[in-house]
Amino acid sequence: MPRVGLIVNDGKDLALSTADTIEARFTAAGYGVVRVSSSGGMVGFANPDQHLRTRGYAACVPAGFDRDLSLAVVLGGDGTVLSAARQTAPVGIPILTINTGHLGFLAEAYLHQLEGALEQVLSGEWTVEERTMLIVSVMRGEQRRWEVLCLNEMALHREPLTSMCHFEIAIGRHAPVDIAADGVILATPTGSTAYALSAGGPVITPDCPVLQLTPIAPHSLASRALVFSDREPVTVFPATPERLMMVVDGSAGCYIWPEDRILVRRSEQPVRFVRLANHEFFQVLRNKLGWGLPHVAKPGNGTAP
């Protein structure tokens, strides 16, 4: 019997009721359905007074999720998709994202398109687009104290974000650099339209094999976003005596102490998005962020400006 997964934001009634509909549809078509909560991918924030997360990044994969699943349907907003990426990428399960949230930047389909989307899936009319994932590890000496997968970005800053810090950053074989700023963001191409964009970083198309390093409020006119090969591992040393806060994809993180270092490297296991049509990235930018809209003159009152 073929099997599919169903990842649901069970904190939303709309997602729950839609999940019942989808599960019934797949069951009627002869599929087994493995239904889980998206909360399994919400790692949360580690308490600095307790033992940190020493399990590897694959610990988020739910029971019953394996490479035999044809795909997993994800119901929720963009935060749910970020969580689902951690639950599926380690075992290579493609995800079909159905938006029941707000912006839906990572959504492939919306509720009014649900029937057509399920028809395409059941008839096999879909393709897969792979997106880069990062492995973010917090190291103290040779001990791994915390680790998680990342689809958008890793951000490191002081808590609260009110003063300048120093960060020593080593990218692959290159000489370390010192950045003075309120914080730094290390983002994938997918994450280039998230926090990094708000901090002044460039938009990067998803097919580019690069990462970007973006300072947050840098204390130098020369400190700007840097784009480099995603084959280069990145090590961030907090060159400040106070503890810092690291946040990954907005829903995971922990405190970083002066004796810690953050190791970020590209995962060999990308997240795999189900595409029901040709994914036109510029059109997504236009629809969601207003990028590239034509300039239209505002109606005047007949007087000169």
PLY file of the C-alpha trace (Angstrom):
ply
format ascii 1.0
element vertex 305
property float x
property float y
property float z
element edge 304
property int vertex1
property int vertex2
end_header
0.00 0.00 0.00
1.42 3.45 -0.90
1.76 5.86 2.01
1.71 9.63 2.44
2.46 11.87 5.40
0.32 14.66 6.78
1.98 17.39 8.87
-0.54 19.64 10.61
-0.36 22.80 12.68
-2.70 21.40 15.30
-3.04 24.78 16.97
-5.28 25.97 14.13
-8.84 24.68 13.76
-8.79 25.36 10.01
-5.70 23.23 9.54
-7.23 20.40 11.58
-10.49 20.33 9.65
-8.64 20.49 6.33
-6.41 17.62 7.46
-9.49 15.45 8.06
-10.63 16.14 4.49
-7.22 15.31 3.01
-6.80 12.16 5.08
-10.23 10.89 3.96
-9.36 11.61 0.33
-6.07 9.72 0.41
-7.59 6.82 2.33
-10.37 6.49 -0.26
-7.69 6.40 -2.98
-5.97 3.45 -1.28
-3.19 5.28 0.55
-2.05 4.80 4.08
-1.77 8.11 5.93
0.79 8.91 8.66
-0.47 12.03 10.45
1.77 14.03 12.80
1.90 17.45 14.42
4.22 20.14 13.09
5.20 20.82 16.70
7.71 17.97 16.40
9.88 20.24 14.29
9.54 23.23 16.64
12.76 22.75 18.57
12.21 25.78 20.78
14.79 27.63 22.85
17.23 25.95 25.19
17.38 27.02 28.81
20.98 28.05 29.58
20.66 26.65 33.11
19.81 23.17 31.85
21.53 20.62 29.66
21.43 21.77 26.06
20.20 19.83 23.02
22.94 17.30 22.21
20.85 15.15 19.86
21.62 15.43 16.18
19.48 17.27 13.66
17.70 14.08 12.55
15.98 13.85 15.94
13.01 15.85 14.56
11.96 13.13 12.11
8.62 11.70 13.37
7.97 7.99 13.91
6.63 6.45 10.72
8.30 8.99 8.45
10.77 7.22 6.16
11.86 7.13 2.53
8.90 4.90 1.65
6.49 7.84 2.00
5.55 9.19 -1.42
5.25 12.72 -0.03
3.95 14.69 2.95
1.21 17.33 2.82
1.93 20.30 5.12
-0.97 22.37 6.48
-0.20 25.71 8.08
1.67 28.95 7.48
5.33 29.61 6.71
6.35 28.74 10.28
4.77 25.32 9.87
6.69 24.81 6.62
9.98 25.64 8.37
9.13 23.08 11.03
8.11 20.47 8.45
11.43 20.93 6.63
13.26 19.69 9.74
10.90 16.71 9.96
11.30 15.58 6.36
14.66 16.66 4.90
16.79 14.04 6.72
14.79 11.24 5.07
14.21 12.93 1.71
10.40 13.15 1.81
8.95 15.74 -0.63
6.48 18.17 0.95
3.39 19.72 -0.59
2.70 22.97 1.26
-0.94 24.07 1.58
-1.25 27.51 3.16
-3.72 27.98 6.01
-1.80 30.92 7.48
-1.18 34.51 6.37
1.60 35.44 3.93
2.26 31.95 2.62
5.57 32.84 0.94
6.57 29.16 1.00
3.14 27.82 0.01
2.60 25.86 -3.18
-1.20 25.98 -3.00
-4.04 27.63 -1.07
-7.25 26.23 0.33
-9.36 27.25 -2.65
-6.95 25.22 -4.82
-6.98 22.13 -2.58
-9.18 19.92 -4.75
-7.10 20.53 -7.86
-3.86 20.04 -5.94
-4.97 16.65 -4.61
-6.05 15.59 -8.09
-2.60 16.40 -9.45
-0.86 14.56 -6.63
-3.00 11.43 -7.03
-2.40 11.42 -10.79
1.36 11.87 -10.36
1.47 15.25 -12.09
4.07 16.90 -9.90
7.78 17.58 -9.76
10.29 18.27 -6.98
12.37 21.40 -6.34
15.26 21.09 -3.90
16.23 23.92 -1.56
19.41 24.22 0.49
19.31 23.36 4.19
21.99 24.22 6.75
23.21 22.28 9.77
23.73 24.68 12.68
25.83 23.27 15.51
26.90 24.92 18.76
30.31 23.63 19.80
32.31 23.97 23.01
35.70 22.45 22.39
34.90 19.17 20.66
31.51 18.79 22.37
28.36 19.41 20.36
25.99 21.18 22.74
23.09 21.93 20.35
22.20 21.19 16.73
19.34 21.80 14.34
18.51 22.06 10.64
17.90 25.48 9.14
16.00 26.45 5.97
16.00 30.26 6.25
18.66 31.71 8.50
20.75 31.66 11.65
20.80 35.01 13.49
23.15 35.83 16.34
22.74 38.96 18.45
22.80 40.35 21.96
19.70 40.00 24.11
18.05 42.45 24.09
19.18 43.78 20.73
20.37 47.18 21.94
24.13 47.42 21.61
27.04 46.59 19.36
28.91 43.29 19.49
32.02 41.91 17.83
31.97 38.69 15.83
34.97 36.84 14.46
33.87 34.87 11.41
35.87 32.28 9.48
34.56 31.20 6.08
36.17 28.01 4.84
39.86 28.39 4.07
39.74 32.19 4.10
41.25 34.39 6.78
38.88 35.24 9.66
37.21 38.63 9.62
35.94 40.81 12.46
32.49 42.37 12.18
31.23 45.01 14.61
27.44 45.13 14.52
24.30 44.54 16.57
24.25 41.03 15.17
24.89 38.86 12.12
22.62 36.77 9.90
23.76 33.76 7.90
21.08 32.91 5.33
20.34 30.48 2.53
18.88 31.67 -0.80
15.44 30.73 0.58
16.14 32.87 3.65
17.32 35.81 1.55
13.69 36.99 1.38
13.20 36.72 5.16
15.15 38.36 8.01
18.21 38.99 5.81
16.11 41.07 3.42
14.92 43.25 6.30
18.56 43.78 7.31
19.48 45.03 3.83
20.75 41.83 2.25
20.21 40.96 -1.43
17.52 38.66 -2.78
19.09 35.46 -4.12
17.30 33.09 -6.49
16.85 29.61 -4.99
18.99 27.82 -7.58
22.20 29.67 -6.65
24.62 27.47 -4.64
25.57 30.26 -2.24
25.06 31.58 1.28
24.96 35.17 2.46
26.36 36.83 5.55
24.51 40.01 6.50
25.47 42.29 9.44
22.62 43.76 11.50
23.13 47.51 11.92
26.90 47.36 11.24
29.18 49.92 12.86
31.10 50.51 9.64
30.33 51.84 6.17
32.46 48.98 4.81
30.43 46.19 6.44
27.91 44.97 3.92
26.31 41.67 2.99
28.70 39.06 1.61
27.66 36.25 -0.76
29.90 33.18 -1.01
29.90 29.51 -2.03
27.73 27.22 0.08
30.54 24.64 -0.05
32.39 26.73 2.52
31.70 25.90 6.18
31.31 28.94 8.43
32.49 29.28 12.02
31.29 32.20 14.14
33.13 33.10 17.33
31.36 35.56 19.68
34.11 38.05 20.49
32.22 39.64 23.37
32.22 38.84 27.10
28.42 38.72 27.46
26.17 35.87 26.41
24.42 36.19 23.06
21.18 34.78 21.67
21.14 32.59 18.58
17.83 32.18 16.73
17.33 29.69 13.89
14.37 30.10 11.53
12.56 32.15 14.16
11.48 29.10 16.18
14.64 27.52 17.58
17.73 28.68 19.36
19.84 28.91 22.47
22.20 31.15 24.38
25.77 31.42 23.14
28.52 31.94 25.69
31.99 33.42 25.04
33.58 29.95 25.10
31.20 28.61 22.44
31.48 28.70 18.66
28.80 28.20 16.01
29.56 25.88 13.11
27.29 26.24 10.06
27.57 24.00 7.02
25.39 23.02 4.10
23.45 19.81 4.65
23.80 17.10 2.05
20.05 16.52 2.47
18.03 19.40 1.00
14.37 20.04 1.68
12.31 18.82 -1.28
9.27 20.91 -2.27
6.49 19.44 -4.39
5.73 21.68 -7.37
2.40 21.42 -9.17
3.41 23.92 -11.88
6.54 25.70 -13.04
7.75 27.65 -10.00
8.34 31.22 -11.20
10.38 32.85 -8.44
10.12 36.40 -9.80
6.34 36.06 -9.89
6.37 35.00 -6.22
8.46 38.08 -5.39
6.00 40.25 -7.28
2.89 38.76 -5.69
4.19 38.52 -2.13
6.67 41.38 -1.77
5.67 43.78 -4.55
9.05 43.44 -6.29
9.23 44.60 -9.90
5.80 46.17 -10.06
5.57 48.77 -12.83
5.60 52.40 -11.77
2.21 53.98 -12.23
1.90 57.75 -11.96
-0.57 58.94 -9.35
-3.45 61.03 -10.64
-2.66 64.68 -10.27
-4.79 67.73 -9.75
-3.54 69.51 -12.83
-0.94 71.58 -10.96
2.79 71.33 -11.16
4.55 69.51 -8.31
0 1
1 2
2 3
3 4
4 5
5 6
6 7
7 8
8 9
9 10
10 11
11 12
12 13
13 14
14 15
15 16
16 17
17 18
18 19
19 20
20 21
21 22
22 23
23 24
24 25
25 26
26 27
27 28
28 29
29 30
30 31
31 32
32 33
33 34
34 35
35 36
36 37
37 38
38 39
39 40
40 41
41 42
42 43
43 44
44 45
45 46
46 47
47 48
48 49
49 50
50 51
51 52
52 53
53 54
54 55
55 56
56 57
57 58
58 59
59 60
60 61
61 62
62 63
63 64
64 65
65 66
66 67
67 68
68 69
69 70
70 71
71 72
72 73
73 74
74 75
75 76
76 77
77 78
78 79
79 80
80 81
81 82
82 83
83 84
84 85
85 86
86 87
87 88
88 89
89 90
90 91
91 92
92 93
93 94
94 95
95 96
96 97
97 98
98 99
99 100
100 101
101 102
102 103
103 104
104 105
105 106
106 107
107 108
108 109
109 110
110 111
111 112
112 113
113 114
114 115
115 116
116 117
117 118
118 119
119 120
120 121
121 122
122 123
123 124
124 125
125 126
126 127
127 128
128 129
129 130
130 131
131 132
132 133
133 134
134 135
135 136
136 137
137 138
138 139
139 140
140 141
141 142
142 143
143 144
144 145
145 146
146 147
147 148
148 149
149 150
150 151
151 152
152 153
153 154
154 155
155 156
156 157
157 158
158 159
159 160
160 161
161 162
162 163
163 164
164 165
165 166
166 167
167 168
168 169
169 170
170 171
171 172
172 173
173 174
174 175
175 176
176 177
177 178
178 179
179 180
180 181
181 182
182 183
183 184
184 185
185 186
186 187
187 188
188 189
189 190
190 191
191 192
192 193
193 194
194 195
195 196
196 197
197 198
198 199
199 200
200 201
201 202
202 203
203 204
204 205
205 206
206 207
207 208
208 209
209 210
210 211
211 212
212 213
213 214
214 215
215 216
216 217
217 218
218 219
219 220
220 221
221 222
222 223
223 224
224 225
225 226
226 227
227 228
228 229
229 230
230 231
231 232
232 233
233 234
234 235
235 236
236 237
237 238
238 239
239 240
240 241
241 242
242 243
243 244
244 245
245 246
246 247
247 248
248 249
249 250
250 251
251 252
252 253
253 254
254 255
255 256
256 257
257 258
258 259
259 260
260 261
261 262
262 263
263 264
264 265
265 266
266 267
267 268
268 269
269 270
270 271
271 272
272 273
273 274
274 275
275 276
276 277
277 278
278 279
279 280
280 281
281 282
282 283
283 284
284 285
285 286
286 287
287 288
288 289
289 290
290 291
291 292
292 293
293 294
294 295
295 296
296 297
297 298
298 299
299 300
300 301
301 302
302 303
303 304
